[in-house]
Amino acid sequence: MNGSRNRNDGQTMSVLFTMLLFLVFIMCALFTVLAGSKVYENISSRMDQTYTGSVAVCGQQSTPG
């Protein structure tokens, strides 16, 4: 009877460890996606600023003068 209880405790610890490891994996994946979205947002913002500046410069050069 004691051996059965020890095996159940070992299985419980194994399941808890597996769940904890899975939770760590999910958290790492979530932080990776969030960091990637922030990088994409910065790149998009920088490209918009560059496009706006280029259009303004081209518009001034193309006017007859």
C-alpha positions as CSV (number, residue, x, y, z in Angstrom):
1,M,0.0,0.0,0.0
2,N,2.9,2.4,0.7
3,G,4.5,1.6,-2.6
4,S,1.3,2.5,-4.4
5,R,1.1,5.8,-2.7
6,N,4.7,6.7,-3.6
7,R,4.0,5.9,-7.2
8,N,1.0,8.2,-7.2
9,D,3.0,11.0,-5.6
10,G,5.7,10.5,-8.3
11,Q,3.1,10.6,-11.0
12,T,1.6,13.8,-9.5
13,M,4.9,15.5,-9.4
14,S,5.6,14.4,-13.0
15,V,2.3,15.9,-14.2
16,L,2.9,19.1,-12.3
17,F,6.4,19.4,-13.7
18,T,5.1,18.8,-17.2
19,M,2.4,21.4,-16.8
20,L,4.9,23.9,-15.4
21,L,7.2,23.3,-18.3
22,F,4.4,23.8,-20.7
23,L,3.4,27.1,-19.0
24,V,7.0,28.3,-19.3
25,F,6.9,27.5,-23.0
26,I,3.6,29.3,-23.5
27,M,4.9,32.4,-21.6
28,C,8.1,32.5,-23.8
29,A,6.0,32.2,-26.9
30,L,3.7,35.0,-25.8
31,F,6.7,37.3,-24.9
32,T,8.3,36.5,-28.3
33,V,5.1,37.5,-30.2
34,L,4.7,40.7,-28.1
35,A,8.3,41.7,-28.7
36,G,8.0,41.0,-32.4
37,S,4.8,43.0,-32.7
38,K,6.6,46.0,-31.0
39,V,9.5,45.7,-33.5
40,Y,7.0,45.6,-36.4
41,E,5.2,48.6,-35.0
42,N,8.5,50.5,-34.8
43,I,9.5,49.5,-38.4
44,S,6.1,50.5,-39.7
45,S,6.3,53.9,-38.0
46,R,9.8,54.6,-39.3
47,M,8.8,53.7,-42.8
48,D,5.8,56.0,-42.6
49,Q,8.0,58.8,-41.5
50,T,10.5,58.2,-44.3
51,Y,7.7,58.0,-46.9
52,T,6.2,61.3,-45.7
53,G,9.6,63.0,-45.8
54,S,10.4,61.6,-49.2
55,V,7.0,62.7,-50.6
56,A,7.5,66.2,-49.3
57,V,11.0,66.5,-50.7
58,C,9.9,65.1,-54.1
59,G,6.9,67.4,-54.2
60,Q,9.1,70.5,-53.7
61,Q,11.5,69.4,-56.4
62,S,8.9,68.7,-58.9
63,T,7.2,72.1,-58.9
64,P,8.2,74.3,-61.8
65,G,10.3,77.1,-60.7
